[in-house]
C-alpha cells in the first residue's frame, strides 16, 4: 500500500532522516514511535507532502507520489493541535474539504451527516461552534474532517497528546475501533510507548533519524532488536556484573561481555522455580502499590532490581522482608556493548 524507499531529508547541513524505508500494508494501523526529535513527524510530513526528500521515493498503491502536491495525494491528516476553525460550526469544519472540491450541497450534507454519525457526533453538536466542544469531541471533529473526503490513507500526528490521561485511554480505544470499522490504512505518530503498543498492528521505532526496528507490539517489546529499543519500550532492568556472575555460577548461559536486560514482569517473587529457572535470595527495599499489580524494588547480589507482580491480595511483601527472586535466563535480552545507544 505505502512504500517509503530510502528516504533522506535534510534541513541545510543537518540530515534529519537517514535512508528511511517502510512498507505499510493496506488497512494496517502502523505507528511511528520514538522520542522528540527522532524523525517520526518528519517522516509523516514527507509522506503527506509537506516536506520533499532529497533522496528516495514514496509509492502509494503502486503510484510514485514523491513530487505530487499535498492536495492530490488523497491522504487525510489529523494534526496534534487538530487545526480546526474555532469560530466555524462543527458541520462547516467537517464540510470544508468537500466545499473546496466544489461538491454539490446535497452530497456534502449527506457525507457530513454520515461521517458525523460514524464518529459519534450528534446533530446538535454539528450546529455548535468547535470552541464549544470538549477536547475529545474536537478530536472526533478532526477525524471526521480527515475521513469525509474518502482518503485512501489517514495520518495522525500525536492526536491525543493535548488530552488528559483518562480521556486519552478512552479515545485511543475509540480510535482503534473506528480504524477497524473504516478499514482505512492509518499512520500514527506518538512518543507514548503504551499508546503505540495498544493501538498498533506494527510499530517503527525511530532514533536519531533512523529506524531501529519494525515489528508487531510483541516483537518490539519482547524481542527488541537493539539496545535502544529495549530501553525505550517499557521499563526494564539492566543486570549488573554481580547479578550476571551469580546467574552464570548457577548455570545460566549468559555472556558477561554483553549488556544484559530483563523485563520487570519476567521476574517472580517467592515462587517455586520451574525447569530452567533460578531463584536468588533478595531483600525488599520498597514497594509501589498500584492495585492491579505491585512494583517491588528488591536488592539481589548488591543490585536493586524492579519486579512487577500481579496483586492477589494475599502475598504482599513488606520492606525489609527476605524473598526469592526467580529468573529464567532465557528471558534475558543481550546486546553487544559497542552498540549501546544513549536513551533520550
C-alpha positions in Angstrom: 0.0 0.0 0.0 2.6 2.5 1.1 6.3 2.2 0.4 8.9 4.7 1.6 12.1 3.8 -0.2 15.5 5.1 1.2 14.1 8.5 2.2 16.7 11.1 3.0 15.6 14.5 4.3 18.0 17.4 5.0 17.5 20.8 6.5 20.6 22.8 5.4 23.6 20.8 6.6 21.5 18.7 9.1 20.3 15.3 7.9 17.0 14.6 9.6 16.3 11.2 8.0 19.0 8.7 7.0 17.6 6.3 4.4 14.2 5.6 5.9 12.5 2.5 4.3 9.0 1.4 5.4 6.3 -0.8 3.9 2.8 -0.3 5.3 0.1 -2.8 4.3 -3.4 -1.9 3.2 -5.7 -1.5 6.2 -2.9 -1.6 8.7 -2.6 0.6 11.8 1.1 1.5 11.6 2.8 3.6 14.2 5.9 5.8 14.1 7.3 5.7 17.7 10.2 7.5 19.3 11.4 10.4 21.4 11.3 14.0 20.5 13.5 14.9 17.5 13.9 11.3 16.3 12.4 11.9 12.8 8.9 10.3 13.2 7.0 13.5 12.4 9.4 14.5 9.7 8.7 11.1 8.0 5.0 11.7 8.3 5.3 15.2 6.8 7.3 13.7 4.0 4.7 11.1 3.3 1.9 13.8 3.3 3.9 16.2 1.0 4.8 19.0 3.4 8.5 18.0 3.1 10.2 16.9 -0.1 13.1 14.4 0.3 16.5 15.0 -1.2 16.7 11.2 -1.9 14.4 8.3 -2.1 10.8 7.7 -3.3 7.3 7.5 -1.9 5.0 5.0 -3.6 1.3 4.6 -2.7 -0.8 1.9 -4.3 1.9 1.4 -7.0 2.0 5.1 -7.9 5.0 7.3 -7.2 3.8 10.4 -5.4 7.2 11.7 -4.3 6.6 15.0 -6.1 2.8 15.1 -6.1 1.2 18.1 -4.5 -0.3 17.7 -1.0 -3.9 18.2 -2.2 -3.6 15.5 -4.8 -2.2 12.7 -2.6 -5.6 11.6 -1.2 -4.3 11.5 2.3 -6.3 12.7 5.3 -4.4 14.4 8.1 -5.2 14.9 11.8 -2.8 17.3 13.4 -1.7 17.5 17.0 -3.5 20.8 17.5 -6.5 19.5 15.4 -6.1 22.7 13.2 -9.9 23.3 13.3 -11.6 26.6 12.6 -12.8 27.6 16.1 -15.4 30.2 15.0 -17.0 27.8 12.4 -19.6 25.2 13.3 -18.7 21.6 13.6 -20.7 21.0 10.4 -18.7 23.6 8.4 -15.4 22.3 9.7 -16.2 18.8 8.5 -17.6 20.1 5.2 -14.6 22.3 4.5 -12.7 19.8 2.3 -15.8 18.9 0.3 -16.6 22.6 -0.4 -13.0 23.0 -1.6 -13.7 20.2 -4.0 -16.8 22.1 -5.2 -19.2 19.2 -4.5 -22.9 19.7 -4.6 -24.6 20.9 -1.5 -26.9 17.9 -1.1 -23.9 15.5 -1.5 -21.9 17.5 1.1 -24.8 17.3 3.5 -25.2 13.6 3.1 -21.5 12.9 3.6 -21.1 15.2 6.6 -24.0 13.6 8.4 -22.9 10.1 7.6 -19.4 10.6 8.9 -20.6 12.5 11.9 -22.8 9.5 12.9 -19.8 7.1 12.5 -17.6 9.2 14.9 -20.5 9.7 17.3 -21.2 13.4 16.8 -24.9 14.3 17.2 -26.9 16.7 15.0 -26.9 19.1 18.0 -23.1 19.1 18.1 -22.9 19.7 14.3 -24.6 23.0 14.9 -22.2 24.2 17.6 -19.0 26.2 17.2 -15.9 24.0 17.6 -14.8 26.2 20.5 -17.9 25.0 22.4 -16.8 21.3 22.3 -14.6 19.4 24.7 -11.1 18.2 23.7 -12.4 14.7 23.0 -15.2 16.0 20.8 -12.9 18.3 18.9 -10.7 15.3 18.2 -13.7 13.5 16.7 -14.3 16.5 14.5 -10.7 16.5 13.3 -11.0 12.8 12.5 -14.4 13.3 10.7 -12.9 16.1 8.6 -10.0 13.9 7.6 -12.2 11.0 6.7 -15.1 12.8 5.0 -13.3 13.2 1.6 -12.7 9.4 1.4 -8.9 9.3 1.6 -7.0 6.1 1.0 -4.8 6.9 4.0 -5.2 8.8 7.2 -2.2 10.2 9.1 -2.4 11.3 12.7 0.3 13.3 14.4 0.1 12.9 18.2 -3.7 13.4 18.2 -4.2 12.5 21.8 -1.3 14.5 23.4 -3.4 17.5 24.3 -5.9 15.4 26.3 -5.9 14.4 30.0 -4.7 10.8 30.8 -8.2 9.3 31.4 -9.6 10.7 28.2 -6.5 9.6 26.2 -7.1 6.0 27.3 -10.8 6.3 26.4 -10.2 7.8 23.0 -7.4 5.6 21.9 -9.8 2.6 22.4 -12.3 4.5 20.2 -9.6 5.3 17.7 -8.7 1.7 17.2 -12.4 0.7 16.9 -13.0 3.5 14.3 -9.9 2.4 12.3 -11.1 -1.2 12.2 -14.7 -0.1 11.3 -13.4 2.1 8.4 -10.7 -0.3 7.4 -8.5 2.6 6.4 -4.7 2.5 6.3 -3.5 4.6 9.2 -0.2 6.1 10.0 0.1 7.2 13.6 2.8 9.3 15.3 3.4 9.2 19.0 6.1 9.3 21.7 3.9 7.3 24.1 5.0 3.6 24.2 1.8 2.4 25.8 -0.3 4.2 23.1 1.8 2.5 20.4 1.6 -0.9 22.0 -2.2 -0.9 22.5 -3.1 0.7 19.1 -0.7 -0.7 16.5 -0.6 -3.6 14.2 3.1 -2.8 13.7 5.5 -0.2 15.0 8.6 1.5 13.6 10.8 2.7 16.4 12.8 5.8 15.4 16.0 7.1 16.9 18.1 10.0 15.6 16.7 9.9 12.0 17.0 6.1 11.6 14.6 3.2 12.2 15.9 0.9 14.9 13.2 -1.8 14.5 9.9 -2.5 12.7 7.7 -5.2 14.2 4.5 -6.1 16.0 4.0 -4.8 19.5 5.0 -8.2 20.8 8.2 -8.2 18.7 9.4 -4.8 19.7 8.6 -5.4 23.4 9.7 -9.0 24.0 12.2 -9.3 21.2 13.8 -5.9 21.0 16.4 -5.9 18.2 18.6 -3.1 19.6 19.6 -1.8 23.0 17.9 1.5 22.2 14.5 -0.3 21.6 15.0 -2.5 24.6 15.4 0.7 26.8 12.8 2.9 25.1 9.9 0.4 25.1 8.5 -0.1 28.6 10.5 -0.5 31.8 13.4 -2.8 32.1 16.3 -3.9 34.4 19.9 -3.9 33.3 21.7 -6.7 35.0 24.9 -5.6 36.8 28.1 -7.7 36.9 27.4 -9.2 40.3 24.0 -10.5 39.3 25.2 -11.7 35.9 28.1 -13.6 37.5 25.8 -15.2 40.1 23.4 -16.4 37.3 26.4 -17.8 35.4 27.6 -19.6 38.6 24.2 -21.1 38.8 24.4 -22.5 35.3 22.8 -19.7 33.2 24.1 -19.3 29.6 24.7 -15.5 29.8 27.6 -13.6 28.1 29.1 -11.3 30.7 30.7 -9.3 28.0 27.3 -8.1 26.7 24.8 -5.7 28.2 22.1 -7.9 29.7 18.5 -6.8 30.4 15.3 -8.4 31.7 11.7 -7.1 31.8 10.1 -6.5 35.2 7.3 -9.0 34.7 9.7 -11.7 33.8 11.0 -11.9 37.4 8.8 -13.5 40.0 8.8 -13.3 43.8 8.7 -16.4 46.1 7.5 -18.9 43.6 8.9 -22.4 43.2 11.4 -22.4 40.4 10.2 -24.3 37.3 12.5 -26.1 34.9 15.3 -23.7 33.7 14.6 -21.0 36.4 17.0 -19.8 39.0 16.0 -18.5 42.5 18.2 -15.9 44.1 18.0 -14.6 47.7 17.0 -10.9 48.0 15.6 -8.2 50.3 12.6 -6.0 49.5 13.8 -2.4 49.7 10.4 -0.7 48.9 7.2 -1.3 47.0 4.7 0.7 45.0 1.0 -0.4 45.2 -0.9 0.1 42.0 -4.0 -2.0 42.8 -3.9 -4.4 39.9 -0.2 -5.0 40.4 2.6 -4.2 42.8 6.1 -3.0 41.8 8.8 -4.2 44.2 12.4 -2.9 44.5 14.4 -5.9 45.5 18.2 -6.0 46.3 19.8 -9.1 44.8 23.6 -9.6 44.6 24.2 -6.0 45.6 21.9 -4.6 42.9 18.3 -3.2 43.2 16.0 -4.7 40.6 12.4 -3.8 39.8 9.8 -6.5 39.7 6.1 -6.4 38.8 3.8 -8.9 40.4 0.0 -9.3 40.0 -1.8 -8.3 43.2 -3.6 -11.4 44.6 -4.5 -9.5 47.8 -2.7 -12.2 49.9 1.0 -12.4 49.1 2.3 -8.9 49.6 5.9 -8.4 50.8 7.0 -5.5 53.0 10.2 -3.5 53.0 13.0 -5.4 54.8 11.4 -8.8 54.1 13.6 -11.6 52.7 12.3 -13.0 49.4 13.4 -15.1 46.5 13.7 -13.5 43.0 13.1 -16.1 40.4 14.6 -15.7 36.9 14.6 -17.7 33.7 17.8 -16.9 31.8 16.0 -17.3 28.5 14.2 -14.1 29.3 17.4 -12.1 29.3 17.9 -9.8 26.3 21.6 -9.3 25.5 23.3 -6.6 23.3 26.9 -6.1 22.2 28.4 -3.3 24.3 29.7 -1.4 21.3 26.1 -1.0 20.0 24.9 0.8 23.1 22.8 3.9 22.2 22.1 6.7 24.6 18.4 6.8 25.5 17.0 10.2 25.0 
